[in-house]
Amino acid sequence: MNLITLIISIVVIGAILGALGRLAIPGPNPMSIGMTILVGIGGALLGGLVGGLLGAGPAIVFILEVLGAALIVYLMQRRGGGGRV
């Protein structure tokens, strides 16, 4: 796999995981697509690390990646949330 294909794959997977993470957390999530991709990449790294440490299979790792993205979205909402409903 060449470098351009790898980068495109990371961006696409980040967008998918970030979107799923945003859907898992109720309420408004005013993030740009770039931030959603970064959240998804962060969730993939977090979930992949935890899944690797647990020796989990690919399906469990995917679930952990989505949960990792949801955790990042939740923490971002809490940090910037203040009085939002």
C-alpha atoms as an extended CHARMM CRD file, in Angstrom:
* protein
*
        85  EXT
         1         1  MET       CA              0.0000000000        0.0000000000        0.0000000000  PROA      1               0.0000000000
         2         2  ASN       CA              1.4960000000        3.3370000000       -0.9230000000  PROA      2               0.0000000000
         3         3  LEU       CA              1.4680000000        6.4310000000        1.2700000000  PROA      3               0.0000000000
         4         4  ILE       CA             -1.4010000000        8.2400000000       -0.5050000000  PROA      4               0.0000000000
         5         5  THR       CA             -3.6740000000        5.2020000000       -0.2190000000  PROA      5               0.0000000000
         6         6  LEU       CA             -2.7940000000        4.8690000000        3.4550000000  PROA      6               0.0000000000
         7         7  ILE       CA             -3.5990000000        8.5220000000        4.1660000000  PROA      7               0.0000000000
         8         8  ILE       CA             -6.9080000000        8.3350000000        2.2910000000  PROA      8               0.0000000000
         9         9  SER       CA             -7.8060000000        5.1580000000        4.2130000000  PROA      9               0.0000000000
        10        10  ILE       CA             -7.0280000000        6.8220000000        7.5370000000  PROA      10              0.0000000000
        11        11  VAL       CA             -9.1820000000        9.8560000000        6.6670000000  PROA      11              0.0000000000
        12        12  VAL       CA            -12.1380000000        7.7540000000        5.4760000000  PROA      12              0.0000000000
        13        13  ILE       CA            -12.0220000000        5.4250000000        8.4870000000  PROA      13              0.0000000000
        14        14  GLY       CA            -11.6170000000        8.4460000000       10.7860000000  PROA      14              0.0000000000
        15        15  ALA       CA            -14.6930000000       10.0850000000        9.2620000000  PROA      15              0.0000000000
        16        16  ILE       CA            -16.7760000000        6.9440000000        9.6850000000  PROA      16              0.0000000000
        17        17  LEU       CA            -15.6760000000        6.3000000000       13.2660000000  PROA      17              0.0000000000
        18        18  GLY       CA            -16.0360000000        9.9770000000       14.1780000000  PROA      18              0.0000000000
        19        19  ALA       CA            -19.5640000000       10.0900000000       12.7750000000  PROA      19              0.0000000000
        20        20  LEU       CA            -20.5240000000        6.9330000000       14.6620000000  PROA      20              0.0000000000
        21        21  GLY       CA            -18.9910000000        8.3490000000       17.8380000000  PROA      21              0.0000000000
        22        22  ARG       CA            -20.9910000000       11.5740000000       17.4010000000  PROA      22              0.0000000000
        23        23  LEU       CA            -24.1950000000        9.5870000000       16.8680000000  PROA      23              0.0000000000
        24        24  ALA       CA            -23.5830000000        7.6370000000       20.0850000000  PROA      24              0.0000000000
        25        25  ILE       CA            -23.6090000000       10.8070000000       22.2080000000  PROA      25              0.0000000000
        26        26  PRO       CA            -26.9780000000       12.6050000000       22.4320000000  PROA      26              0.0000000000
        27        27  GLY       CA            -27.2710000000       16.3400000000       22.0390000000  PROA      27              0.0000000000
        28        28  PRO       CA            -25.7820000000       18.8410000000       19.6340000000  PROA      28              0.0000000000
        29        29  ASN       CA            -22.2350000000       18.1910000000       18.4930000000  PROA      29              0.0000000000
        30        30  PRO       CA            -21.1970000000       21.3140000000       16.6060000000  PROA      30              0.0000000000
        31        31  MET       CA            -17.9970000000       19.9840000000       15.0270000000  PROA      31              0.0000000000
        32        32  SER       CA            -16.5450000000       20.4880000000       11.6000000000  PROA      32              0.0000000000
        33        33  ILE       CA            -15.8620000000       17.5130000000        9.3400000000  PROA      33              0.0000000000
        34        34  GLY       CA            -12.1530000000       17.9390000000       10.0430000000  PROA      34              0.0000000000
        35        35  MET       CA            -12.7400000000       17.6860000000       13.7890000000  PROA      35              0.0000000000
        36        36  THR       CA            -14.9880000000       14.6640000000       13.2410000000  PROA      36              0.0000000000
        37        37  ILE       CA            -12.1840000000       12.9590000000       11.3040000000  PROA      37              0.0000000000
        38        38  LEU       CA             -9.6850000000       13.7550000000       14.0660000000  PROA      38              0.0000000000
        39        39  VAL       CA            -12.0820000000       12.4030000000       16.7000000000  PROA      39              0.0000000000
        40        40  GLY       CA            -12.4740000000        9.2140000000       14.6460000000  PROA      40              0.0000000000
        41        41  ILE       CA             -8.7190000000        8.8040000000       14.2590000000  PROA      41              0.0000000000
        42        42  GLY       CA             -8.2630000000        9.3510000000       17.9900000000  PROA      42              0.0000000000
        43        43  GLY       CA            -11.0020000000        6.8250000000       18.7390000000  PROA      43              0.0000000000
        44        44  ALA       CA             -9.3810000000        4.3190000000       16.3960000000  PROA      44              0.0000000000
        45        45  LEU       CA             -6.0450000000        4.7350000000       18.1330000000  PROA      45              0.0000000000
        46        46  LEU       CA             -7.6030000000        4.4480000000       21.5880000000  PROA      46              0.0000000000
        47        47  GLY       CA             -9.8310000000        1.4810000000       20.7270000000  PROA      47              0.0000000000
        48        48  GLY       CA             -7.0660000000       -0.2640000000       18.7890000000  PROA      48              0.0000000000
        49        49  LEU       CA             -4.6970000000        0.0970000000       21.7220000000  PROA      49              0.0000000000
        50        50  VAL       CA             -7.2120000000       -1.2570000000       24.2300000000  PROA      50              0.0000000000
        51        51  GLY       CA             -8.2670000000       -4.0560000000       21.8570000000  PROA      51              0.0000000000
        52        52  GLY       CA             -4.6430000000       -5.0040000000       21.2480000000  PROA      52              0.0000000000
        53        53  LEU       CA             -3.9310000000       -5.1270000000       24.9770000000  PROA      53              0.0000000000
        54        54  LEU       CA             -6.9840000000       -7.3440000000       25.5040000000  PROA      54              0.0000000000
        55        55  GLY       CA             -6.1880000000       -9.5700000000       22.5130000000  PROA      55              0.0000000000
        56        56  ALA       CA             -9.6490000000       -8.8810000000       21.0630000000  PROA      56              0.0000000000
        57        57  GLY       CA            -10.8120000000       -9.8520000000       17.5890000000  PROA      57              0.0000000000
        58        58  PRO       CA            -11.5670000000       -7.3860000000       14.8000000000  PROA      58              0.0000000000
        59        59  ALA       CA            -15.2840000000       -6.9980000000       15.6200000000  PROA      59              0.0000000000
        60        60  ILE       CA            -14.5690000000       -6.1670000000       19.2660000000  PROA      60              0.0000000000
        61        61  VAL       CA            -11.7920000000       -3.7720000000       18.2420000000  PROA      61              0.0000000000
        62        62  PHE       CA            -14.2240000000       -1.9570000000       15.9230000000  PROA      62              0.0000000000
        63        63  ILE       CA            -16.7120000000       -1.5760000000       18.7760000000  PROA      63              0.0000000000
        64        64  LEU       CA            -13.9210000000       -0.3120000000       21.0310000000  PROA      64              0.0000000000
        65        65  GLU       CA            -12.8930000000        2.1870000000       18.3530000000  PROA      65              0.0000000000
        66        66  VAL       CA            -16.4420000000        3.5840000000       18.1320000000  PROA      66              0.0000000000
        67        67  LEU       CA            -16.6150000000        3.7410000000       21.9270000000  PROA      67              0.0000000000
        68        68  GLY       CA            -13.2570000000        5.5250000000       21.9610000000  PROA      68              0.0000000000
        69        69  ALA       CA            -14.5740000000        8.1090000000       19.4910000000  PROA      69              0.0000000000
        70        70  ALA       CA            -17.7520000000        8.5020000000       21.5810000000  PROA      70              0.0000000000
        71        71  LEU       CA            -15.6310000000        9.0300000000       24.6940000000  PROA      71              0.0000000000
        72        72  ILE       CA            -13.6580000000       11.7740000000       22.9560000000  PROA      72              0.0000000000
        73        73  VAL       CA            -16.8900000000       13.4630000000       21.7930000000  PROA      73              0.0000000000
        74        74  TYR       CA            -18.2650000000       13.2550000000       25.3360000000  PROA      74              0.0000000000
        75        75  LEU       CA            -15.1140000000       14.7590000000       26.8280000000  PROA      75              0.0000000000
        76        76  MET       CA            -15.1400000000       17.5440000000       24.2360000000  PROA      76              0.0000000000
        77        77  GLN       CA            -18.7700000000       18.3490000000       25.0950000000  PROA      77              0.0000000000
        78        78  ARG       CA            -17.9550000000       18.4470000000       28.7970000000  PROA      78              0.0000000000
        79        79  ARG       CA            -14.9210000000       20.6640000000       28.2830000000  PROA      79              0.0000000000
        80        80  GLY       CA            -16.7050000000       23.2090000000       26.1270000000  PROA      80              0.0000000000
        81        81  GLY       CA            -20.2560000000       22.5580000000       27.2660000000  PROA      81              0.0000000000
        82        82  GLY       CA            -20.7270000000       24.9970000000       30.1080000000  PROA      82              0.0000000000
        83        83  GLY       CA            -24.4210000000       25.8580000000       30.1660000000  PROA      83              0.0000000000
        84        84  ARG       CA            -25.5190000000       24.2240000000       26.9330000000  PROA      84              0.0000000000
        85        85  VAL       CA            -28.6650000000       22.1210000000       27.0480000000  PROA      85              0.0000000000
